[in-house]
């Protein structure tokens, strides 16, 4: 896949890869991973779509300088600008966890107007998974003496085995996904300070009840694509949300966990292709 850079109007850079030809399809990854979360589905989709896989700011090769605010509103604005630039004014857009949250906020604010939208495992209106230890550690990165230590500690916490546990099929390839996600983290003080800013707003400390109104306001056809064995984002979340969508549907991959693209890449591509056509 070709590596390219998008530069936002405030100077923030988003690194992305693309493959294939056809309508632009942007797929946003989850927190603490990278564009590689979706690499397994590219071969199934690139004959019909120009698949665009960005690294979110603070991830992979994208922006990590602490001069930016790294609020959810800012991240959503940057990614909406990125998607408009790379996939056009009426793009096809999909996102998982943090990526899905940013898409939902972008659509609700009017910054993003997709022709079709796919939301995969995320908190939506429910309380986010407990990450108290992560939040405390991330916010410690704001302390000059601790920033490098926090960056080194991230590699200890996010060991390759974490990827295998997030896969319902215990796919060993998920080790490389996590290994790549933290490859350049160790000792990166800038990244630690930037993550400290991000930890002030994500994950939300309480349920986002406003997400119910955001879902109800989505005008485009929307697919909730959920994993049947995701312990982080249970199926009940999507079942409660689907009826709020004016033009929504729910599809479930029963043998998949959090890392759907590693558990059932053909199934993910099948569901995306059937919905996006």
Rosetta blueprint (number, residue, H / E / L):
1 X L
2 X E
3 X E
4 X E
5 X E
6 X E
7 X E
8 X L
9 X L
10 X L
11 X L
12 X L
13 X E
14 X E
15 X E
16 X E
17 X E
18 X E
19 X E
20 X L
21 X L
22 X L
23 X E
24 X E
25 X E
26 X E
27 X E
28 X E
29 X L
30 X L
31 X L
32 X L
33 X L
34 X L
35 X H
36 X H
37 X H
38 X H
39 X H
40 X H
41 X H
42 X H
43 X H
44 X H
45 X H
46 X L
47 X L
48 X L
49 X E
50 X E
51 X E
52 X E
53 X E
54 X E
55 X L
56 X L
57 X L
58 X L
59 X L
60 X L
61 X L
62 X L
63 X L
64 X L
65 X L
66 X L
67 X L
68 X L
69 X L
70 X L
71 X L
72 X H
73 X H
74 X H
75 X H
76 X H
77 X H
78 X H
79 X H
80 X H
81 X H
82 X H
83 X H
84 X H
85 X H
86 X H
87 X H
88 X L
89 X L
90 X L
91 X L
92 X E
93 X E
94 X E
95 X E
96 X E
97 X L
98 X H
99 X H
100 X H
101 X H
102 X H
103 X H
104 X H
105 X H
106 X H
107 X H
108 X H
109 X H
110 X L
111 X L
112 X L
113 X L
114 X L
115 X L
116 X E
117 X E
118 X E
119 X E
120 X E
121 X L
122 X L
123 X L
124 X L
125 X L
126 X L
127 X L
128 X L
129 X L
130 X L
131 X L
132 X H
133 X H
134 X H
135 X H
136 X H
137 X H
138 X H
139 X H
140 X H
141 X L
142 X L
143 X L
144 X L
145 X L
146 X L
147 X H
148 X H
149 X H
150 X H
151 X H
152 X H
153 X H
154 X H
155 X H
156 X H
157 X H
158 X L
159 X L
160 X L
161 X H
162 X H
163 X H
164 X H
165 X H
166 X H
167 X L
168 X L
169 X L
170 X L
171 X L
172 X L
173 X L
174 X H
175 X H
176 X H
177 X H
178 X H
179 X H
180 X H
181 X H
182 X L
183 X L
184 X L
185 X L
186 X L
187 X L
188 X L
189 X H
190 X H
191 X H
192 X H
193 X H
194 X H
195 X H
196 X H
197 X H
198 X H
199 X L
200 X L
201 X L
202 X L
203 X L
204 X L
205 X L
206 X L
207 X L
208 X L
209 X L
210 X H
211 X H
212 X H
213 X H
214 X H
215 X H
216 X H
217 X L
218 X L
219 X L
220 X L
221 X E
222 X E
223 X E
224 X E
225 X E
226 X E
227 X E
228 X L
229 X L
230 X L
231 X L
232 X L
233 X L
234 X L
235 X H
236 X H
237 X H
238 X H
239 X H
240 X H
241 X H
242 X H
243 X L
244 X L
245 X L
246 X L
247 X L
248 X E
249 X E
250 X E
251 X E
252 X E
253 X E
254 X L
255 X L
256 X L
257 X L
258 X L
259 X L
260 X H
261 X H
262 X H
263 X H
264 X L
265 X H
266 X H
267 X H
268 X H
269 X H
270 X H
271 X H
272 X H
273 X H
274 X H
275 X H
276 X H
277 X L
